[in-house]
Amino acid sequence: MKRSDYFALRDSIAEIGQQVPIQVNYEGYILDGHHRYQICKDFGIKCNYTVIDVDNKPKEEIIANLHRKWPSLGKFLTSKTL
């Protein structure tokens, strides 16, 4: 995330609160929303979250999300990797 995007997210959470919950697995590992978590923690705001059952989530959906977040991983990840 670019620095300017981080500060825009921080300002938004400060103004209107966290709008999108972070996603965690059953062990509490953050799958998506690291920046939102850190910002909420910094402000002392309760962080909303959703537990994702990765074992039952289609691999294609997981890969598509990874490609969206880290396009450079595309050449390394396939459904056989997971």
N, C-alpha and C positions, 0 to 999 in steps of 0.2 A: 504494500500500500504506500502510495506517495505521501510525503509529509503533509502536503496541503489537504489530502483526502482524510488523513488521520485527524487533523485539527478540525475539519468540517464535521466529521463524525463526533468528535468530542464535544463540539459546540452544540450539535443537534441533541445529543444525549443530555447535556446540561440544561438545555432549553425545554425539551419536550419528553425527556426520558427515553429509555431503551424501547425501541419499537419492534425489533426483530430479536427473538430469543436466540441464545447460543445453542449449538447442538453438541451434546455429549453422548458418549457411549455409556453402557451400564456400569463401567468402572469409574466414571466421572472424567474421563479424558476428553478434552475439548477437541471436537472434530471440525467445527466451524464457529468462528466468532471470537478468536483470541483478542482482537483489538477491542471489541465491545466489552469483553470480560475485564480487560485491564482498565479501561476507562471507568466502568462501573465501580471497580475496586478502588481506583484513585479517588472517585467522588464519594465513596462510601454508600453507593446505591445498591440495593438488592438486585442481583443479576438474574433475569428470567432465563430459563433454559428448557430445552426439550431433550428427552432421552431418545436416542436413535438406536434401533436394533440393527446394527450393521450386518449381523449374520443373516438376517432375513431381507435386507435391502438388495435389490437387484444390482449386480456388479456393474452393469452398464451405467446405472445412475450414479454410483460412486465414482466411476472413472470420468463421467461427464462433468461432475462437480470438481474433481481434481484438475481436469483440463481447463475449466473455467478459471480456477484460482491460480494455477501454475501452468500456463501453456507450454513452457519448456519441457515439462514432464511427459508431454504427449508422445514423444518418440521412445519413451522408456516403459510406459504403462499400456497394458492390454488387459482384456478380461482374464487371460491366463496368468497374469502377474499376481492377481489378488486371490 
